Amino acid sequence: MSIADTIEKLNEFDVNDIDFNNVGSWPLAGRIFILSLVVVIVIAGGFWFHIKGLGESYQKEVSKEKVLKEDFEGKAFKVANLDAYKQQMLEMEETFGALLRQLPSDTEVAGLLEDITHTGLGSGLKFETIDLQPELAKEFYIELPFKIRVEGSFHELGSFVSGVAGLPRIVTLHDLDIKHLGEKGVSQSDVLVMDILAKTYRYNEKTNKRGGG
């Protein structure tokens, strides 16, 4: 059958003549038409899913490109500022070393307590007790707590706290508790008692050696 005959039969094809219950009885033109239609639908569907997949892949690549671009810009910034970062590291090491030098060694704790005592006496306080507490080992340092009880006026207590904060060694004050020594109406009512937990610190050399080893 020539192409001209096929076109002619397609022109003569009437959809109303199709019996869907008996496909074998369909005229050749009808079968060609339906087959062509199915082929077109399959190709169009496959093309649509292919285009959709390409679109999703494109979006993923765009997102990946954005992440890579941001990562590149971040690394480029770090490289451009590498010298500044090195300088900052040196300054931080110097600062860290200065802080470590403020941490007393075992043999310096007695001297530190003596400095605290002189600070309190210089402020006009009367020391009741200074009790060393068990050491507490932390990751990079060891905490040395001690309880202090002193008597004096409010101004003297404030001067003592300020003086301890100004010591060359690191001392932190915690759990401050102030109360009157006597009841109201008693001559000692203006005298205050302060209980405070002080903490100083020393470098944990064992941890440092393990980290360095």
C-alpha positions in Angstrom: 0.0 0.0 0.0 1.4 3.4 -1.0 1.5 6.4 1.3 -1.2 8.1 -0.8 -3.5 5.1 -0.2 -2.8 5.2 3.6 -3.6 8.9 3.7 -6.7 8.4 1.7 -7.9 5.7 4.1 -7.2 7.9 7.1 -9.3 10.6 5.5 -12.1 8.1 5.1 -11.7 6.9 8.7 -14.8 7.5 10.9 -14.3 7.1 14.7 -18.0 6.1 15.0 -17.3 3.0 12.9 -14.9 1.6 15.6 -16.1 -1.4 17.6 -13.9 -1.3 20.8 -15.1 -4.9 21.6 -13.6 -6.3 18.4 -10.3 -4.7 17.7 -9.6 -7.2 14.9 -12.5 -5.9 12.9 -11.2 -2.4 12.8 -10.2 -1.0 9.4 -6.6 -0.7 8.7 -6.8 3.1 8.8 -8.3 2.9 12.3 -5.6 0.6 13.6 -2.9 2.8 12.1 -4.5 5.9 13.7 -4.7 4.2 17.1 -1.2 2.9 16.9 0.1 6.3 15.9 -1.8 7.9 18.8 -0.4 5.4 21.2 3.1 6.0 19.9 2.7 9.7 20.2 1.4 9.4 23.8 4.3 7.1 24.8 6.9 9.4 23.2 5.3 12.5 24.8 5.0 10.9 28.2 8.6 9.6 28.1 9.8 13.0 26.9 7.9 14.8 29.7 9.4 12.5 32.4 12.8 12.9 30.9 12.5 16.7 30.9 11.2 16.6 34.5 14.2 14.4 35.5 16.5 16.8 33.8 14.9 19.7 35.6 15.3 18.1 39.0 18.9 17.2 38.2 19.5 20.8 37.1 18.1 22.2 40.4 20.4 19.8 42.4 23.4 20.9 40.4 22.4 24.6 41.0 22.2 24.0 44.7 25.5 22.1 44.7 27.1 24.9 42.8 25.9 27.4 45.4 27.3 25.4 48.3 30.6 24.9 46.5 30.8 28.6 45.7 30.2 29.6 49.3 32.8 27.0 50.4 35.3 28.4 47.9 34.6 32.0 49.0 35.1 31.0 52.6 38.4 29.2 51.9 39.5 32.1 49.7 38.8 34.5 52.5 40.8 32.4 55.0 43.7 32.1 52.6 43.7 35.9 52.0 43.7 36.5 55.8 46.1 33.6 56.7 48.8 36.0 58.0 46.2 37.8 60.2 45.1 34.4 61.6 48.6 33.4 62.4 49.2 36.7 64.2 46.0 36.2 66.2 47.1 32.7 67.1 50.4 34.0 68.4 48.6 36.7 70.4 46.2 34.0 71.8 49.2 31.8 72.8 50.8 34.7 74.6 47.6 35.5 76.4 47.1 31.9 77.3 50.6 31.7 78.6 50.1 34.8 80.7 47.0 33.3 82.2 48.8 30.1 83.0 51.5 32.1 84.8 48.7 33.4 87.0 47.8 29.9 88.1 49.8 29.1 91.3 51.8 25.9 91.7 51.5 23.7 94.7 54.3 25.5 96.5 52.7 28.9 95.9 49.3 28.2 97.5 50.5 29.1 101.0 51.8 32.4 99.7 48.5 33.1 98.0 46.6 32.5 101.2 49.1 34.8 103.0 48.3 37.5 100.4 44.6 37.0 101.0 45.1 37.3 104.7 47.1 40.5 104.4 44.5 41.9 102.1 41.8 41.2 104.7 43.8 42.6 107.6 44.7 45.6 105.5 41.0 46.2 105.0 40.4 46.1 108.8 38.8 42.7 108.9 39.1 40.0 111.5 39.7 36.5 110.2 37.8 33.7 111.8 38.7 30.8 109.5 40.4 29.9 106.3 39.7 26.2 105.5 41.2 24.5 102.5 38.8 22.2 100.7 39.6 19.0 98.6 41.0 19.7 95.1 38.8 19.3 92.1 40.5 18.1 88.9 39.1 19.5 85.7 40.2 18.9 82.1 43.0 21.5 81.9 43.3 22.8 85.5 42.9 21.8 89.1 40.5 23.8 91.2 41.7 24.7 94.8 38.7 25.9 96.8 38.9 27.3 100.4 36.2 28.7 102.7 36.8 32.0 104.4 34.9 33.6 107.3 35.7 37.2 108.2 34.2 39.9 110.4 34.0 43.6 109.8 31.9 46.5 108.5 30.2 46.6 105.2 32.8 49.0 103.8 35.6 46.8 105.1 34.1 43.7 103.5 33.7 45.6 100.1 37.3 46.7 100.3 38.4 43.1 101.0 36.5 41.7 98.0 37.9 44.4 95.7 41.5 43.7 97.0 41.2 40.0 96.4 40.0 40.6 92.8 43.1 42.8 92.3 45.6 40.1 93.3 48.2 39.1 90.7 47.0 35.5 90.9 43.6 34.3 89.7 41.1 34.1 92.6 37.4 33.8 92.1 34.8 34.4 94.9 31.5 32.4 95.2 28.6 31.7 97.5 28.8 35.1 99.3 26.8 35.1 102.6 26.7 38.2 104.8 24.8 38.5 108.1 24.9 40.5 111.4 27.2 39.3 114.1 24.7 40.2 116.9 21.0 40.9 117.2 19.6 44.3 116.8 20.0 46.5 119.8 23.3 44.8 120.7 26.5 46.9 120.5 28.0 44.5 117.8 25.0 44.9 115.5 27.1 46.9 113.0 29.6 44.1 112.7 29.0 41.8 109.8 30.1 38.2 109.3 30.9 37.1 105.7 31.2 33.5 104.6 32.6 33.1 101.2 34.0 30.4 99.0 37.2 31.4 97.2 38.7 29.4 94.4 42.2 29.5 92.9 43.5 27.3 90.2 46.7 25.5 89.0 47.5 24.0 85.7 46.8 20.3 85.3 50.2 19.1 84.1 49.1 15.5 83.8 46.4 16.3 81.4 48.8 18.5 79.4 51.4 15.7 79.2 48.8 13.2 78.0 47.5 15.7 75.4 51.0 16.5 74.2 52.1 12.8 74.1 
